[in-house]
Amino acid sequence: MELQSYISRPAYLTKVVPFINKPVIKVFTGQRRSGKSYLLLQTIDYIRKNYPDSISIYINKELPDFNFIKDDETLWSFIKSQHQEGQKAFVFIDEVQEIFQFEKSLRGLLAAGDFDIYCTGSNATLLSGELATLLSGRYVEINVHTLSFNEFLRFHQLDNSVSSLTKYMVQGGMPFLVHLEDNDLVRQEYLRNVLNTILYKDIVQRFNVRNFTFLHNLMVYVADNTGSLLSANRINEYLKSQKLNVSTVTILDYLYFLESSYLVHRLKRYDITGHKIFEINDKYYFEDLGLRHTLRPYNPKETNKYIENLVFKHLLNNEYQVFVGKLGDREIDFIGRKGDSVIYVQVALSVSEPKTFEREFGNLLLIRDNHPKYVVTLDEYATGNHEGIKHLNLRDFLMMEL
């Protein structure tokens, strides 16, 4: 197999290297076209350089060449036909969820001992919930996200400037965009095709969705209400006002489908004082703003939604588990948790007005612990801190390693 050219994402390779040649299956998960296939190629390149005496077996289920691999038996037969007894083989499978009962072959290969296995998948249900059961803990999951702001600048060879941030906010961080001409219509057509692929392959086909019109309308509703507290009952009331009758159960199911495809992320509310998680009124943010804008075009008047989404994604890229904070009748935009580390973040367009300043900093001052606290805004000269709370410009925050 000839390796395609790719732009490296070293942060992800750093996550993979400790598990190379270890008896666990390495699974790259994430939204379609987030760059999992290229990270697989990056891993292959690293392994070939560092394990020159081994062989590599590569299967890409998006290529017609591998259409014959339909189930665990054909997968097993093909891999065994490419392997010589006693030789170390590194196995790479792109879009493994397209192979029926693939887990049987993966378990067998792992047990055989001569195989080190890497695969990608685009469905959160299959590769988080189900895979944990199917592989009995014998795997490590590496979540792949669309480009961070730092990666976006490097991919597109841009300076860290206001115009670059606007470009990132408008077109999002889908890695393949770097290969397209700098033309809005071309980019929008590509993003529409990606969205349609996610809808049909990862939602409609997998979950046997019948009401496609409602699925699309629900996505548009989530796009309109990015960062707002949502509940199935609230959505139900809105639909009734539009003379549409959809059950609460169906709404919950379809929201779950959107989340399972990695198209959106659901944030639960966390009571900072009572240390409990609420089961109602969640917030939803998009994995990629470019895809969000295919549902609702970019509108500068909604910049507050976009900067919240970008701050959330940056926390996610830094491997935080993210919640919406509740403190009495106050709300903290984001609480990030990673092991023993905790971070609190408030987001606003600007805090130049005294009332806004008081609200954003005042909410954080009510939290009586010593974990880092940030107010992130578009104020170009945001610097310093207020009573220990750091005030940062969005560009500076997105460049930080948290």
C-alpha positions in Angstrom: 0.0 0.0 0.0 1.3 3.4 -1.0 0.8 6.1 1.7 -1.1 9.2 0.6 0.3 12.6 1.5 -1.1 14.0 4.7 -0.5 16.9 7.1 0.6 15.4 10.4 -1.2 16.0 13.7 1.5 15.2 16.2 -0.7 15.7 19.2 -2.7 12.6 18.2 0.4 10.5 17.4 1.6 11.2 20.9 -1.6 9.6 22.2 -1.1 6.5 20.1 2.7 5.8 20.6 2.4 4.5 24.2 0.1 1.7 23.0 2.0 0.6 19.9 2.8 -3.1 20.0 0.8 -3.5 23.2 -2.0 -6.2 23.4 -4.9 -3.7 23.1 -6.9 -2.7 20.0 -6.4 1.0 19.2 -9.7 2.6 18.0 -9.8 6.1 16.4 -13.3 7.4 16.9 -15.0 10.6 15.8 -17.2 12.3 13.2 -16.8 11.4 9.6 -14.1 13.4 7.8 -12.6 14.6 11.0 -9.3 13.2 10.0 -9.3 9.6 11.4 -8.1 8.0 8.1 -5.2 10.3 7.9 -4.2 9.7 11.5 -4.3 6.0 10.7 -1.9 6.7 7.8 0.3 8.8 10.1 0.4 5.8 12.5 1.3 3.4 9.6 4.1 5.7 8.6 5.5 5.8 12.2 5.3 2.0 12.6 7.0 1.4 9.2 9.9 3.6 10.3 10.2 2.1 13.8 9.3 -1.6 13.0 10.9 -2.1 9.6 10.9 -6.0 9.9 7.1 -6.1 10.4 4.3 -6.3 7.8 1.4 -3.9 7.5 -2.1 -5.1 6.4 -4.4 -2.2 5.4 -8.1 -2.4 4.8 -10.2 0.7 3.8 -13.9 -0.1 3.7 -14.6 3.1 1.8 -12.6 1.7 -1.2 -14.3 -0.7 -3.7 -11.2 -2.9 -3.5 -12.4 -4.1 -0.1 -16.1 -4.6 -0.8 -15.7 -8.3 -0.6 -14.9 -8.0 3.1 -18.4 -8.0 4.5 -18.3 -9.9 7.7 -16.0 -11.4 10.3 -15.3 -14.5 8.3 -14.1 -12.7 5.1 -12.1 -10.3 7.3 -10.4 -13.2 9.1 -9.7 -15.0 5.8 -8.2 -11.9 4.2 -5.9 -11.0 7.1 -4.7 -14.6 7.5 -3.9 -14.7 3.7 -1.7 -11.7 4.1 0.2 -13.0 7.1 3.2 -15.2 7.5 3.3 -17.4 10.6 5.5 -16.0 13.3 5.9 -12.6 11.8 4.6 -9.5 13.5 1.8 -7.9 11.6 0.2 -4.5 12.1 -3.4 -4.5 11.0 -5.2 -1.3 10.1 -8.9 -1.2 9.3 -10.6 2.0 8.2 -14.4 2.3 9.0 -14.5 -1.0 10.8 -18.2 -0.6 11.6 -19.0 -1.4 8.0 -18.0 -5.1 8.6 -20.7 -7.3 10.2 -19.5 -8.8 13.5 -16.0 -7.5 13.1 -15.4 -7.9 16.8 -15.2 -11.7 16.4 -12.1 -11.4 14.1 -10.6 -8.6 16.2 -10.8 -10.8 19.4 -9.3 -13.7 17.6 -6.4 -11.7 16.1 -5.7 -10.2 19.5 -5.6 -13.7 21.1 -3.3 -15.0 18.4 -0.6 -12.7 19.6 1.1 -11.9 16.2 -1.2 -9.0 15.4 -1.3 -5.4 16.6 -4.6 -3.9 15.6 -5.7 -0.3 14.7 -9.1 0.7 13.4 -11.3 3.7 12.8 -15.1 4.1 13.2 -17.6 6.9 12.9 -20.4 5.9 15.2 -20.3 6.7 18.9 -22.8 4.0 19.9 -20.9 1.2 18.1 -17.4 2.3 19.2 -18.1 3.4 22.8 -21.0 1.7 24.3 -21.2 -1.5 22.3 -17.5 -2.0 21.7 -16.8 -1.9 25.4 -18.9 -5.0 25.7 -17.8 -6.7 22.5 -14.1 -6.4 23.2 -14.4 -6.7 27.0 -12.1 -3.8 27.8 -9.3 -4.9 25.4 -9.1 -1.7 23.6 -8.1 2.0 23.9 -10.2 4.7 22.3 -8.6 7.8 20.8 -11.1 10.5 20.1 -10.4 12.5 17.0 -11.8 16.0 16.6 -11.9 18.4 13.7 -9.1 20.9 13.7 -8.3 23.0 16.7 -7.6 26.7 16.0 -3.9 26.1 16.4 -4.0 23.2 13.9 -6.2 25.3 11.6 -3.6 28.0 11.4 -0.9 25.5 10.7 -2.9 23.6 8.1 -3.8 26.8 6.2 -0.5 28.6 6.9 -2.2 31.5 8.5 -1.1 34.0 11.2 -2.9 34.2 14.5 -5.0 37.2 13.6 -8.6 38.4 13.9 -9.2 37.6 10.2 -7.9 34.1 10.7 -10.2 33.6 13.7 -13.2 34.8 11.6 -12.2 32.4 8.9 -12.1 29.5 11.4 -15.4 30.6 12.8 -17.0 30.7 9.4 -15.7 27.6 7.6 -14.9 25.4 10.6 -12.1 22.9 11.0 -12.8 20.0 8.6 -9.2 19.0 7.6 -9.9 18.3 4.0 -10.8 21.9 3.3 -7.1 22.7 3.0 -7.1 20.8 -0.3 -9.9 22.8 -1.8 -9.7 26.2 -3.5 -10.4 29.2 -1.3 -14.0 29.6 -2.6 -17.1 29.8 -0.4 -19.3 27.9 -2.8 -16.8 25.0 -3.2 -16.4 24.7 0.6 -20.1 24.8 1.2 -20.8 22.1 -1.4 -18.1 19.9 0.3 -19.6 20.5 3.7 -23.1 19.7 2.5 -21.9 16.4 1.1 -20.2 15.5 4.4 -23.4 16.3 6.3 -25.5 14.2 4.0 -23.1 11.3 4.4 -23.3 11.5 8.1 -27.1 11.7 8.0 -27.6 8.7 5.7 -24.8 6.4 6.8 -24.5 7.1 10.5 -28.1 7.9 11.3 -30.7 6.9 8.7 -29.2 3.5 7.8 -27.9 2.6 11.2 -31.0 3.5 13.2 -33.5 2.8 10.4 -34.8 6.4 10.6 -38.1 6.8 8.8 -39.0 10.4 9.5 -36.1 12.1 7.6 -38.0 15.4 7.4 -38.3 15.6 11.2 -34.6 14.6 11.6 -33.5 17.5 9.4 -35.9 20.0 11.1 -34.5 18.8 14.5 -31.0 19.5 13.4 -32.0 23.0 12.2 -33.7 23.6 15.6 -30.5 22.5 17.4 -28.4 24.8 15.2 -30.8 27.7 16.0 -30.5 27.0 19.7 -26.8 26.2 19.9 -25.8 26.7 23.6 -29.3 27.1 24.9 -30.9 24.9 27.5 -33.0 22.3 25.7 -35.4 19.6 26.7 -37.7 17.2 24.8 -40.7 19.0 26.3 -39.5 22.4 25.1 -38.9 21.0 21.6 -42.3 19.4 21.7 -44.0 22.7 22.5 -42.2 24.4 19.7 -43.2 21.7 17.2 -46.9 22.0 18.3 -46.7 25.7 17.6 -45.6 24.7 14.1 -48.6 22.3 13.9 -46.3 19.3 14.0 -47.0 16.3 16.3 -44.0 14.3 17.3 -43.8 12.4 20.6 -41.3 13.2 23.3 -39.9 9.7 23.1 -39.2 10.3 19.3 -37.5 13.6 20.1 -35.2 12.0 22.6 -34.4 9.2 20.2 -33.5 11.5 17.4 -31.4 13.7 19.6 -29.5 10.6 20.6 -29.0 9.7 17.0 -27.4 13.1 16.3 -25.1 12.7 19.3 -24.2 9.2 18.3 -22.9 10.3 14.9 -20.6 12.9 16.7 -22.4 15.6 14.8 -23.4 17.3 18.1 -22.2 17.0 21.7 -24.6 17.1 24.6 -23.6 18.9 27.8 -25.4 18.1 31.1 -25.8 20.5 33.9 -23.7 20.1 37.0 -24.6 21.5 40.4 -21.4 22.9 41.8 -22.6 23.1 45.4 -24.5 19.8 45.5 -22.1 17.9 43.2 -24.8 16.3 41.2 -25.7 16.0 37.6 -29.1 17.1 36.3 -30.9 14.8 33.9 -33.0 17.5 32.2 -32.3 20.7 30.2 -29.1 19.9 28.4 -27.1 22.1 26.0 -25.9 21.1 22.6 -22.8 22.2 20.7 -21.6 21.2 17.2 -18.4 19.2 16.6 -17.8 21.6 13.7 -19.1 25.0 13.0 -18.7 24.6 9.3 -21.2 21.8 9.3 -23.5 23.8 11.6 -23.5 26.6 9.0 -24.8 24.3 6.3 -28.0 24.1 8.4 -28.1 27.8 9.4 -25.8 30.2 7.4 -23.1 32.1 9.3 -24.6 35.3 10.8 -22.3 37.8 12.6 -25.3 38.7 14.9 -25.0 35.2 16.4 -21.2 35.4 17.1 -21.9 34.8 20.8 -23.1 31.3 19.9 -20.1 30.6 17.8 -17.5 31.7 20.4 -19.2 29.5 23.0 -19.0 26.6 20.6 -15.3 27.2 20.0 -14.5 27.5 23.7 -16.4 24.2 24.3 -14.5 22.5 21.4 -11.2 23.7 22.8 -12.0 22.1 26.2 -12.9 18.9 24.3 -9.7 19.0 22.3 -7.8 19.2 25.6 -9.6 16.0 26.8 -11.8 17.6 29.4 -15.2 16.2 30.2 -17.4 19.3 29.9 -20.5 20.3 31.9 -22.7 23.4 32.2 -22.3 24.7 35.8 -25.2 25.6 38.1 -24.6 27.6 41.2 -27.9 28.5 42.9 -29.7 30.6 40.3 -26.5 31.5 38.5 -25.0 29.6 35.5 -21.3 28.9 34.7 -20.9 28.4 31.0 -18.4 25.6 31.2 -16.9 23.3 33.8 -14.1 21.1 32.5 -13.0 18.0 34.4 -9.9 15.9 33.6 -8.8 13.6 36.4 -8.3 15.8 39.4 -8.0 19.0 37.2 -11.0 21.3 37.1 -11.4 24.5 35.1 -14.2 27.1 35.0 -14.9 29.3 32.0 -17.3 32.1 31.3 -17.8 33.3 27.7 -19.0 36.7 26.5 -18.6 39.0 23.4 -17.2 41.7 25.6 -17.1 42.8 29.3 -16.6 46.5 28.5 -20.0 47.2 30.0 -20.0 47.3 33.8 -23.1 45.1 34.1 -21.7 42.4 31.8 -18.3 42.6 33.7 -20.1 42.1 37.0 -22.2 39.2 35.7 -19.3 37.2 34.1 -16.7 37.8 36.8 -19.3 37.8 39.6 -20.5 34.3 38.8 -17.0 32.9 39.0 -16.2 34.7 42.2 -19.0 32.8 43.9 -17.1 29.5 43.4 -15.1 29.0 46.5 -12.2 26.8 45.4 -8.8 27.4 43.9 -9.2 25.8 40.5 -8.4 28.0 37.4 -11.1 30.4 36.3 -11.3 32.3 33.0 -13.5 34.9 31.3 -13.1 34.6 27.6 -14.2 37.4 25.3 -13.5 39.0 21.9 -12.1 42.1 23.6 -8.8 42.4 21.6 -6.8 43.7 24.6 -8.2 41.3 27.2 -5.3 40.7 29.6 -4.6 40.4 33.3 -6.9 39.1 36.0 -9.6 40.3 38.4 -9.4 38.8 41.9 -7.6 35.7 40.5 -9.8 35.3 37.5 -8.0 35.5 34.2 -9.4 37.5 31.4 -8.4 36.3 27.9 -9.1 37.1 24.3 -10.6 34.2 22.5 -7.6 33.8 20.2 -5.3 33.5 23.1 -7.5 31.0 24.9 -7.8 28.8 21.8 -4.0 28.7 21.5 -3.5 27.6 25.1 -2.7 24.0 26.1 -5.0 23.5 29.1 
